[in-house]
């Protein structure tokens, strides 16, 4: 059983490709910390034999919708399908291997609602609390040379990975979501660059999530 909290403004899309344990932990985090922000979670089980998550003793504090694929789909295609009918003001693409110690979504939605903002994202930390390299420059030969050969950090932020990305639903629809022709990898690069070409900004919120990936 589940219920959608009054006033919650966010739908979260999570795709599991055999991430049963990680999904269980993430849903627990969402239930504990994000009940006031998350209206709905769409969980796509990308493998036909994946078990469904076990419901808690009490109802989920958000609407939980399950989608099961008879054959695996790509990252972008799964999220596009999950968020196609979003009626909530904001959408979130969230990796199953993200862990939450607090609710990051209230500040993420607040920033995403700003004038000219296309997407908001948190700082990503690894298991040792170190900042992950999730903000990147456009992958040009010069940028790759600076990064791989010279060992220098990014000179600018053109795109961020989609482990945790919040967009106004209107922006998501305007962009048409991910380009599903990218089956896996680079769909987040493409989305961010199309967002930037549309004159919108990427904004980092002063919150952090743990990203185990």
C-alpha positions as CSV (number, residue, x, y, z in Angstrom):
1,X,0.0,0.0,0.0
2,X,1.1,3.6,-0.6
3,X,-0.2,7.1,-0.3
4,X,0.8,10.4,-1.9
5,X,1.5,13.1,0.6
6,X,-0.3,16.4,0.3
7,X,1.8,19.2,-1.1
8,X,4.6,17.0,-2.4
9,X,5.8,18.2,-5.7
10,X,8.2,15.6,-7.1
11,X,8.0,12.3,-9.0
12,X,11.2,10.2,-8.8
13,X,12.2,7.7,-11.5
14,X,14.5,4.8,-10.5
15,X,15.6,2.0,-12.8
16,X,16.8,-1.3,-11.4
17,X,18.9,-3.6,-13.5
18,X,19.4,-6.3,-10.9
19,X,19.9,-3.7,-8.1
20,X,17.5,-5.4,-5.7
21,X,19.4,-4.7,-2.5
22,X,20.3,-1.2,-3.5
23,X,16.7,-0.4,-4.4
24,X,15.5,-1.7,-1.1
25,X,17.9,0.6,0.8
26,X,17.1,3.6,-1.4
27,X,13.3,3.1,-1.0
28,X,13.9,3.0,2.8
29,X,15.8,6.2,2.6
30,X,13.1,7.9,0.6
31,X,10.4,6.7,3.0
32,X,12.4,7.9,6.1
33,X,13.6,11.2,4.9
34,X,11.6,12.4,1.9
35,X,8.0,11.9,2.7
36,X,7.2,15.6,2.4
37,X,8.9,16.1,-0.9
38,X,8.2,13.0,-3.0
39,X,4.7,12.4,-4.2
40,X,5.4,9.4,-6.4
41,X,8.2,6.9,-7.1
42,X,8.2,5.0,-10.4
43,X,10.4,2.0,-10.1
44,X,11.3,0.2,-13.4
45,X,12.5,-3.4,-13.0
46,X,14.6,-3.8,-16.1
47,X,15.1,-7.5,-15.9
48,X,12.0,-9.8,-16.2
49,X,12.9,-11.9,-13.1
50,X,13.7,-9.1,-10.7
51,X,11.8,-9.4,-7.4
52,X,9.5,-6.6,-6.4
53,X,10.4,-4.6,-3.3
54,X,8.8,-5.8,-0.1
55,X,6.4,-3.2,1.3
56,X,6.9,-1.9,4.8
57,X,4.6,-2.8,7.7
58,X,3.0,0.6,7.2
59,X,2.1,2.2,3.9
60,X,4.8,3.8,1.7
61,X,4.6,7.6,2.3
62,X,4.4,8.1,-1.4
63,X,2.7,6.5,-4.4
64,X,4.9,3.6,-5.6
65,X,4.4,2.5,-9.1
66,X,6.2,-0.6,-10.5
67,X,7.0,-1.1,-14.2
68,X,8.4,-4.5,-15.3
69,X,10.2,-4.9,-18.6
70,X,9.9,-8.2,-20.4
71,X,13.3,-7.4,-22.1
72,X,15.8,-4.8,-20.9
73,X,15.5,-1.2,-22.2
74,X,18.1,1.5,-22.3
75,X,18.7,4.0,-19.5
76,X,17.1,7.0,-21.3
77,X,14.2,4.9,-22.7
78,X,13.3,3.7,-19.2
79,X,13.3,7.1,-17.6
80,X,11.4,8.6,-20.5
81,X,8.6,6.1,-20.1
82,X,8.5,6.4,-16.4
83,X,8.2,10.2,-16.5
84,X,6.0,10.5,-19.6
85,X,2.8,11.2,-17.7
86,X,4.3,13.3,-14.9
87,X,1.7,15.6,-13.5
88,X,3.9,16.8,-10.7
89,X,5.8,20.1,-11.0
90,X,9.2,18.5,-10.8
91,X,10.8,15.2,-12.0
92,X,13.9,13.5,-10.7
93,X,16.1,10.9,-12.3
94,X,17.7,8.9,-9.5
95,X,20.2,6.1,-9.6
96,X,19.4,3.0,-7.5
97,X,22.9,3.1,-5.9
98,X,22.3,6.5,-4.3
99,X,21.8,6.7,-0.5
100,X,20.2,9.6,1.3
101,X,21.0,10.7,4.9
102,X,18.5,13.6,4.7
103,X,16.0,15.0,2.3
104,X,17.9,16.7,-0.6
105,X,14.7,17.3,-2.7
106,X,13.3,20.4,-1.1
107,X,16.4,22.5,-1.8
108,X,16.8,20.8,-5.2
109,X,13.2,21.7,-6.2
110,X,13.5,25.2,-4.8
111,X,16.6,25.8,-7.0
112,X,15.1,24.1,-10.0
113,X,12.1,26.5,-9.8
114,X,14.4,29.5,-10.3
115,X,14.3,31.8,-13.3
116,X,16.3,30.3,-16.2
117,X,17.2,27.1,-14.3
118,X,16.9,23.9,-16.3
119,X,18.1,21.4,-13.7
120,X,19.4,21.2,-10.2
121,X,21.8,18.6,-8.8
122,X,23.5,17.8,-5.5
123,X,27.1,17.3,-4.5
124,X,27.9,13.6,-4.8
125,X,30.1,11.9,-2.2
126,X,31.6,8.4,-2.3
127,X,31.6,5.9,0.6
128,X,34.6,7.7,2.3
129,X,32.9,11.1,2.1
130,X,35.1,12.3,-0.7
131,X,33.5,14.6,-3.4
132,X,33.0,12.6,-6.6
133,X,33.9,13.8,-10.0
134,X,30.3,14.3,-11.3
135,X,30.7,17.8,-12.9
136,X,32.3,17.8,-16.2
137,X,33.4,20.0,-19.1
138,X,32.3,19.2,-22.6
139,X,34.3,16.1,-23.6
140,X,36.5,17.8,-26.3
141,X,40.0,16.7,-27.1
142,X,41.4,19.6,-25.1
143,X,39.3,18.9,-22.1
144,X,40.2,15.2,-22.2
145,X,43.9,16.1,-22.5
146,X,43.7,18.4,-19.5
147,X,41.9,15.8,-17.5
148,X,43.7,12.6,-18.4
149,X,47.2,13.7,-19.3
150,X,47.7,16.8,-17.2
151,X,45.6,15.6,-14.3
152,X,43.8,19.0,-14.0
153,X,40.3,19.4,-12.7
154,X,37.5,20.6,-14.9
155,X,37.8,24.3,-16.0
156,X,34.0,24.6,-16.4
157,X,30.8,22.7,-15.9
158,X,29.0,21.8,-19.1
159,X,27.2,18.7,-17.9
160,X,26.7,16.6,-14.8
161,X,26.0,12.9,-14.5
162,X,22.4,11.9,-14.0
163,X,22.7,10.0,-10.7
164,X,20.5,12.6,-9.1
165,X,19.0,15.2,-11.3
166,X,15.9,17.4,-10.7
167,X,14.2,19.3,-13.5
168,X,11.0,21.3,-13.7
169,X,8.5,19.0,-15.5
170,X,7.9,21.7,-18.1
171,X,11.6,21.7,-18.9
172,X,11.7,17.9,-19.1
173,X,8.8,17.9,-21.6
174,X,10.3,20.8,-23.6
175,X,13.5,18.8,-24.0
176,X,11.7,15.6,-24.7
177,X,13.5,13.8,-21.9
178,X,16.6,11.8,-22.8
179,X,17.5,11.0,-26.3
180,X,16.7,7.2,-26.3
181,X,19.2,6.6,-29.1
182,X,21.8,6.7,-26.4
183,X,21.3,3.2,-25.0
184,X,23.7,3.6,-22.1
185,X,26.1,6.4,-21.3
186,X,26.3,10.0,-22.7
187,X,22.5,10.5,-22.5
188,X,23.2,12.8,-19.5
189,X,25.8,14.7,-21.6
190,X,23.3,15.1,-24.4
191,X,20.5,16.2,-22.1
192,X,22.6,18.8,-20.3
193,X,24.0,20.2,-23.5
194,X,20.5,20.5,-25.0
195,X,19.4,22.2,-21.8
196,X,22.3,24.7,-22.1
197,X,21.6,25.3,-25.8
198,X,18.0,26.2,-24.8
199,X,19.5,29.0,-22.6
200,X,18.9,27.2,-19.3
201,X,21.4,26.7,-16.4
202,X,22.6,23.8,-14.4
203,X,22.7,24.7,-10.7
204,X,24.3,22.8,-7.8
205,X,22.3,22.7,-4.6
206,X,24.1,23.0,-1.2
207,X,23.1,19.4,-0.4
208,X,25.0,16.1,-0.8
209,X,24.0,12.5,-1.6
210,X,26.1,9.3,-1.3
211,X,26.7,7.7,-4.7
212,X,28.1,4.3,-4.4
213,X,28.6,3.9,-8.2
